Amino acid sequence: MRMPGIKLFKSPLATLIAGLVAVLVASTLGFWWVELSSREGMGLFDSLWWTVVTLTTVGYGDIAPVTPPGRVLGMAVMFSGIGLVSALTGNLASFLVEQRARRRKGLMKVRLSGQVVVLGWNAHGPALVQTLKDCRVLPAAGLVLVGAFEEAAREELAFRLDLGEALHFVFGQPSLESVVDRASPATARVVYILADDSMPPKEADQQAIYAALTCRSLAPKVPLYGQVVLRENREHLLRAGVDEAIVEGEITSHVLGMMGQSPSVWSLVKAMVGLSGPAALGFRPIGDEERALTWGDFSARLRRAEGGLALALCKLARTLSLQELLDETTALDSYILELFKASGSGTDLGRQGLSVALNPADGLSLEGFDAVLYLKGQVPPA
């Protein structure tokens, strides 16, 4: 069985560092023995100081050898410094350049928190990024693109998306755990899965499903949204763990159909999602005080305070656990939890999906809901 540190010790940089440390230790002890042990008030630290000054060829001259053995040792340390320090500096610079190149190629682990991760890429990707910009999610949160991007594609995307240092790449297939793990999905704000349009529809959906399973195993609590090409694969993607799945072109077909009744439908959709200016559709969490209100009271208050029009209440996706359903202050519920913990069984009961109550009855309580969707109030002309 191979020891984990063997590879590290075989690297040129590690060998140089080990050699430098050995020279420091040997020279410090040797100089103290042949020179400083007989000098009053001089100790090992003074010997270490002389060794470092000599090894780096600085040569302050505040401590100097006076005996022949000490001067021979000094010459040996000087020659060692010329070779070792120069080689160490060169290797360190080479290591930093290599790390930067690997990061640019997407071969390094991205260590971020609150980033947006996109698994896969297609023609809808730039519009997704632009919408995230319009919603002010980007570039404050870094964007991590996971896919088999070649150098030319990376350069083109970096120029087109215009995110600067906020854009990161991870090279590889988004269905592989070792690849997705480099994007740090567990610390992400949200993860999107896009169906690869360079593949046949069935294969693209298969990869999206595998990507969802992989991502959910690495990040069970992060919001995960996906896209499929074929309608029959939507349910499979949902079972793979995404919070919501969209069929490519489905919304377009519905909007086109409704435009047959009235072309104004398209104008409304454009205004709501921001295709013809700032998005009119808003989203905000419900405050603790507002949870005591009914839908009718909340809608009236929103209208008076902000001029907004409340549209729907939302329950966000979350992971349910026994702790949320049982009362630990009661003996029976506490005993049940202890049994689960003692047996080593998890207390997670699965994920509760996103749900939306569109224009509910006025008497519905906001208790149990997380957020509200509303149309933003229009600023009156001056």
C-alpha positions as CSV (number, residue, x, y, z in Angstrom):
1,M,0.0,0.0,0.0
2,R,1.4,3.4,-1.0
3,M,1.8,6.0,1.7
4,P,-0.1,9.3,0.8
5,G,3.0,11.5,1.4
6,I,5.4,9.5,-0.9
7,K,4.4,11.5,-4.1
8,L,4.8,14.8,-2.3
9,F,8.3,14.0,-1.1
10,K,9.3,13.0,-4.6
11,S,8.4,16.4,-6.1
12,P,11.4,18.7,-7.0
13,L,10.0,21.5,-4.9
14,A,9.7,19.3,-1.8
15,T,13.2,18.0,-2.4
16,L,14.6,21.5,-2.5
17,I,12.7,22.6,0.6
18,A,14.0,19.5,2.4
19,G,17.6,20.2,1.3
20,L,17.3,23.9,2.4
21,V,16.0,22.8,5.8
22,A,18.9,20.3,6.2
23,V,21.5,23.0,5.3
24,L,19.9,25.4,7.8
25,V,20.0,22.9,10.6
26,A,23.4,21.5,9.9
27,S,25.0,25.0,9.4
28,T,23.3,26.4,12.5
29,L,24.6,23.6,14.7
30,G,28.0,23.6,13.0
31,F,28.6,27.3,13.2
32,W,27.6,27.4,16.8
33,W,30.0,24.5,17.6
34,V,33.1,25.8,15.8
35,E,32.5,29.6,16.3
36,L,29.9,30.8,18.8
37,S,30.1,28.3,21.6
38,S,33.3,30.0,22.9
39,R,31.9,33.5,22.5
40,E,30.1,35.1,25.5
41,G,26.5,36.0,25.0
42,M,26.1,34.1,21.7
43,G,23.6,31.2,21.3
44,L,21.9,29.0,18.7
45,F,19.6,31.9,17.5
46,D,22.6,34.0,16.6
47,S,24.0,31.0,14.7
48,L,20.7,30.6,12.9
49,W,20.7,34.3,12.0
50,W,24.2,34.0,10.6
51,T,23.2,31.0,8.6
52,V,20.2,32.7,7.0
53,V,22.1,35.9,6.2
54,T,24.9,33.9,4.6
55,L,22.7,31.4,2.8
56,T,20.8,34.2,1.1
57,T,24.0,36.0,0.3
58,V,22.9,39.1,2.1
59,G,26.0,39.3,4.3
60,Y,25.3,41.9,6.9
61,G,28.7,41.2,8.6
62,D,27.4,41.7,12.1
63,I,28.6,38.1,12.9
64,A,31.6,36.7,11.1
65,P,33.7,33.6,11.4
66,V,37.3,34.1,12.6
67,T,38.5,30.5,12.8
68,P,39.6,28.5,9.7
69,P,36.9,25.8,10.2
70,G,34.3,28.6,10.6
71,R,35.4,30.3,7.4
72,V,35.3,27.0,5.5
73,L,31.8,26.4,6.7
74,G,30.9,29.9,5.7
75,M,32.1,29.3,2.1
76,A,30.2,26.1,1.9
77,V,27.0,27.8,3.1
78,M,27.5,30.6,0.5
79,F,28.0,28.2,-2.3
80,S,24.9,26.2,-1.1
81,G,22.9,29.5,-1.0
82,I,23.7,30.4,-4.6
83,G,22.4,27.0,-5.8
84,L,19.6,26.1,-3.4
85,V,17.9,29.5,-3.1
86,S,18.0,30.2,-6.8
87,A,16.7,26.7,-7.6
88,L,14.0,27.1,-4.9
89,T,12.9,30.5,-6.3
90,G,12.7,29.1,-9.8
91,N,10.8,26.1,-8.8
92,L,8.3,28.1,-6.7
93,A,7.7,30.5,-9.7
94,S,7.2,27.5,-12.0
95,F,4.8,25.9,-9.5
96,L,2.7,29.1,-9.2
97,V,2.6,29.4,-13.0
98,E,1.5,25.8,-13.4
99,Q,-1.2,26.2,-10.8
100,R,-2.5,29.3,-12.6
101,A,-2.5,27.4,-15.9
102,R,-4.4,24.4,-14.3
103,R,-6.9,26.8,-12.8
104,R,-7.5,28.5,-16.2
105,K,-8.0,25.1,-17.9
106,G,-10.5,24.1,-15.2
107,L,-8.4,21.4,-13.6
108,M,-8.3,22.9,-10.1
109,K,-11.0,22.7,-7.4
110,V,-13.0,26.0,-7.2
111,R,-13.1,27.1,-3.5
112,L,-15.9,29.6,-3.3
113,S,-19.0,30.1,-1.3
114,G,-22.4,31.4,-2.6
115,Q,-21.4,30.8,-6.2
116,V,-23.7,29.9,-9.1
117,V,-22.9,26.5,-10.7
118,V,-24.0,25.6,-14.2
119,L,-23.6,21.9,-15.2
120,G,-23.4,21.6,-19.0
121,W,-23.9,24.3,-21.6
122,N,-26.1,25.0,-24.6
123,A,-27.4,28.0,-26.6
124,H,-29.6,29.1,-23.7
125,G,-26.6,29.5,-21.4
126,P,-25.8,33.1,-22.3
127,A,-29.4,34.2,-21.7
128,L,-29.4,32.5,-18.3
129,V,-26.2,34.3,-17.3
130,Q,-27.6,37.7,-18.5
131,T,-30.7,37.1,-16.5
132,L,-28.6,36.4,-13.4
133,K,-26.8,39.7,-14.1
134,D,-30.1,41.6,-14.4
135,C,-31.2,40.1,-11.1
136,R,-27.9,41.2,-9.5
137,V,-26.9,37.7,-8.6
138,L,-23.8,38.0,-10.8
139,P,-21.1,39.0,-10.7
140,A,-21.2,39.4,-6.9
141,A,-21.5,35.6,-6.7
142,G,-18.9,33.8,-8.8
143,L,-20.1,31.7,-11.8
144,V,-18.7,28.2,-12.2
145,L,-19.2,26.5,-15.6
146,V,-18.7,22.8,-15.7
147,G,-18.2,21.1,-19.1
148,A,-15.7,19.8,-21.6
149,F,-14.7,23.3,-22.8
150,E,-11.7,23.5,-25.0
151,E,-9.3,26.5,-24.8
152,A,-10.9,28.3,-27.7
153,A,-14.4,27.8,-26.3
154,R,-13.3,29.0,-22.9
155,E,-11.8,32.2,-24.3
156,E,-14.9,32.9,-26.4
157,L,-17.2,32.4,-23.4
158,A,-15.0,34.5,-21.1
159,F,-15.2,37.4,-23.6
160,R,-18.9,36.9,-24.3
161,L,-20.1,36.6,-20.7
162,D,-17.8,39.5,-19.5
163,L,-17.6,38.5,-15.9
164,G,-13.8,38.9,-15.4
165,E,-12.4,37.2,-12.4
166,A,-15.9,36.1,-11.3
167,L,-16.0,33.4,-14.0
168,H,-14.5,30.0,-13.3
169,F,-14.3,26.8,-15.4
170,V,-14.2,23.2,-14.4
171,F,-13.2,20.9,-17.2
172,G,-14.9,17.5,-17.6
173,Q,-18.2,15.7,-18.0
174,P,-20.8,17.2,-15.6
175,S,-22.1,13.7,-14.9
176,L,-18.9,12.6,-13.2
177,E,-18.6,13.0,-9.4
178,S,-14.9,13.8,-9.5
179,V,-15.6,16.6,-11.9
180,V,-18.7,18.1,-10.2
181,D,-16.9,18.0,-6.8
182,R,-14.3,20.5,-8.2
183,A,-17.1,23.0,-8.5
184,S,-17.9,22.8,-4.8
185,P,-21.7,22.5,-5.2
186,A,-22.2,22.0,-1.5
187,T,-21.4,25.7,-0.9
188,A,-23.2,27.0,-4.0
189,R,-26.1,29.4,-3.9
190,V,-27.9,27.6,-6.7
191,V,-27.0,24.9,-9.3
192,Y,-28.4,24.7,-12.9
193,I,-28.3,21.8,-15.2
194,L,-28.5,22.6,-19.0
195,A,-29.1,19.9,-21.6
196,D,-26.0,19.7,-23.9
197,D,-27.2,20.7,-27.4
198,S,-24.2,19.0,-29.0
199,M,-25.6,15.6,-28.2
200,P,-28.7,13.8,-29.4
201,P,-31.7,14.6,-27.3
202,K,-31.9,11.3,-25.5
203,E,-28.2,11.3,-24.6
204,A,-28.4,14.9,-23.5
205,D,-31.3,14.1,-21.1
206,Q,-29.4,11.1,-19.9
207,Q,-26.4,13.2,-19.0
208,A,-28.7,15.8,-17.3
209,I,-30.2,13.0,-15.1
210,Y,-26.8,11.6,-14.2
211,A,-25.6,15.2,-13.4
212,A,-28.6,15.7,-11.1
213,L,-28.0,12.4,-9.2
214,T,-24.3,13.3,-8.8
215,C,-24.9,16.9,-7.7
216,R,-27.7,15.9,-5.3
217,S,-25.4,13.3,-3.6
218,L,-22.7,16.0,-3.2
219,A,-25.0,18.9,-2.2
220,P,-28.3,17.5,-0.8
221,K,-29.6,20.9,0.4
222,V,-28.7,23.3,-2.5
223,P,-31.4,24.5,-4.8
224,L,-31.1,22.5,-8.1
225,Y,-32.9,23.3,-11.3
226,G,-32.6,21.4,-14.6
227,Q,-33.6,21.3,-18.2
228,V,-34.5,18.4,-20.5
229,V,-35.1,18.2,-24.2
230,L,-37.7,15.4,-24.3
231,R,-40.9,15.9,-22.3
232,E,-41.0,12.2,-21.2
233,N,-37.7,12.7,-19.3
234,R,-38.9,15.5,-17.1
235,E,-40.3,13.1,-14.4
236,H,-37.0,11.2,-14.5
237,L,-35.1,14.4,-13.9
238,L,-37.4,15.3,-11.0
239,R,-36.8,11.8,-9.5
240,A,-33.1,12.4,-9.8
241,G,-33.4,15.2,-7.2
242,V,-33.9,18.5,-9.0
243,D,-36.3,20.9,-7.4
244,E,-37.8,21.9,-10.7
245,A,-37.4,20.7,-14.3
246,I,-38.2,22.6,-17.5
247,V,-38.7,21.1,-20.9
248,E,-36.8,22.9,-23.6
249,G,-39.2,24.9,-25.8
250,E,-42.2,24.1,-23.7
251,I,-42.8,27.7,-22.5
252,T,-42.3,29.0,-26.1
253,S,-45.0,26.7,-27.4
254,H,-47.5,27.7,-24.8
255,V,-46.9,31.4,-25.3
256,L,-47.2,31.1,-29.0
257,G,-50.5,29.2,-28.6
258,M,-51.9,31.9,-26.3
259,M,-50.8,34.6,-28.7
260,G,-53.3,33.1,-31.1
261,Q,-56.0,34.4,-28.7
262,S,-54.3,37.8,-28.1
263,P,-50.8,39.0,-29.2
264,S,-50.7,41.1,-26.0
265,V,-49.8,37.9,-24.1
266,W,-46.2,38.2,-25.5
267,S,-45.9,41.8,-24.4
268,L,-47.0,40.8,-20.9
269,V,-44.5,38.0,-20.7
270,K,-41.7,40.2,-22.0
271,A,-42.5,42.9,-19.4
272,M,-42.7,40.4,-16.5
273,V,-39.4,38.5,-17.2
274,G,-37.4,41.6,-18.3
275,L,-37.0,41.0,-22.1
276,S,-38.1,44.6,-22.9
277,G,-36.5,46.4,-19.9
278,P,-36.3,45.9,-16.1
279,A,-38.2,42.8,-15.0
280,A,-41.6,43.7,-13.6
281,L,-41.9,40.4,-11.7
282,G,-40.5,40.6,-8.2
283,F,-39.7,38.0,-5.5
284,R,-39.1,38.6,-1.8
285,P,-39.2,36.6,1.4
286,I,-42.1,37.0,3.9
287,G,-41.1,38.7,7.2
288,D,-41.9,37.2,10.6
289,E,-44.4,40.0,11.3
290,E,-46.1,39.4,7.9
291,R,-46.7,35.7,8.6
292,A,-49.5,36.7,11.0
293,L,-51.4,38.4,8.1
294,T,-53.9,36.9,5.7
295,W,-53.4,37.1,1.9
296,G,-56.0,39.9,1.6
297,D,-54.4,42.0,4.3
298,F,-50.9,41.5,2.9
299,S,-52.0,42.3,-0.7
300,A,-53.6,45.5,0.4
301,R,-50.6,46.5,2.5
302,L,-48.2,45.8,-0.4
303,R,-50.4,47.9,-2.7
304,R,-50.5,50.8,-0.4
305,A,-46.8,50.8,0.6
306,E,-45.1,49.9,-2.7
307,G,-47.7,50.0,-5.4
308,G,-47.1,46.4,-6.1
309,L,-49.6,43.7,-7.0
310,A,-49.3,40.4,-5.1
311,L,-49.6,37.4,-7.4
312,A,-48.7,34.2,-5.5
313,L,-47.3,32.7,-2.3
314,C,-44.4,30.3,-2.4
315,K,-43.1,27.4,-0.3
316,L,-39.5,26.9,-1.1
317,A,-37.9,23.4,-1.5
318,R,-36.5,22.1,1.7
319,T,-35.2,18.9,3.3
320,L,-37.7,17.5,5.9
321,S,-36.4,15.9,9.1
322,L,-37.9,14.1,12.1
323,Q,-36.8,17.1,14.3
324,E,-39.2,19.3,12.4
325,L,-42.1,17.0,12.9
326,L,-41.5,15.8,16.5
327,D,-41.5,17.8,19.7
328,E,-38.3,17.1,21.6
329,T,-39.8,18.5,24.8
330,T,-42.2,15.6,25.0
331,A,-40.9,12.2,26.4
332,L,-42.3,10.1,23.5
333,D,-41.0,12.2,20.7
334,S,-37.6,12.6,22.4
335,Y,-37.5,8.8,22.9
336,I,-38.2,8.2,19.1
337,L,-35.4,10.6,18.1
338,E,-33.0,8.8,20.5
339,L,-33.9,5.5,19.0
340,F,-33.1,6.8,15.5
341,K,-29.7,8.2,16.6
342,A,-28.8,5.0,18.6
343,S,-29.5,2.8,15.6
344,G,-27.4,5.0,13.3
345,S,-30.3,5.8,11.0
346,G,-30.6,9.2,9.5
347,T,-33.5,11.5,10.5
348,D,-33.9,13.0,7.0
349,L,-37.4,12.2,5.5
350,G,-36.7,13.5,2.0
351,R,-37.1,16.7,0.2
352,Q,-40.3,18.8,0.0
353,G,-40.6,20.3,-3.4
354,L,-41.3,23.9,-4.4
355,S,-45.0,24.8,-4.4
356,V,-46.9,28.0,-5.4
357,A,-50.3,29.2,-4.4
358,L,-51.5,31.5,-7.2
359,N,-53.8,34.3,-6.2
360,P,-55.3,32.4,-3.2
361,A,-58.4,33.3,-1.2
362,D,-58.2,36.5,0.8
363,G,-58.6,34.6,4.1
364,L,-55.6,32.3,3.5
365,S,-52.9,32.8,6.3
366,L,-49.3,33.5,5.3
367,E,-48.1,31.2,8.0
368,G,-46.2,28.3,6.4
369,F,-45.2,30.2,3.3
370,D,-41.7,31.5,2.6
371,A,-42.0,34.2,0.0
372,V,-44.2,36.1,-2.3
373,L,-44.2,36.7,-6.1
374,Y,-45.5,40.2,-7.1
375,L,-45.6,42.7,-9.9
376,K,-43.5,45.7,-9.0
377,G,-45.2,49.1,-8.7
378,Q,-44.6,51.5,-11.6
379,V,-42.8,54.8,-10.8
380,P,-45.3,57.6,-11.6
381,P,-44.0,60.1,-14.2
382,A,-42.6,63.4,-12.9
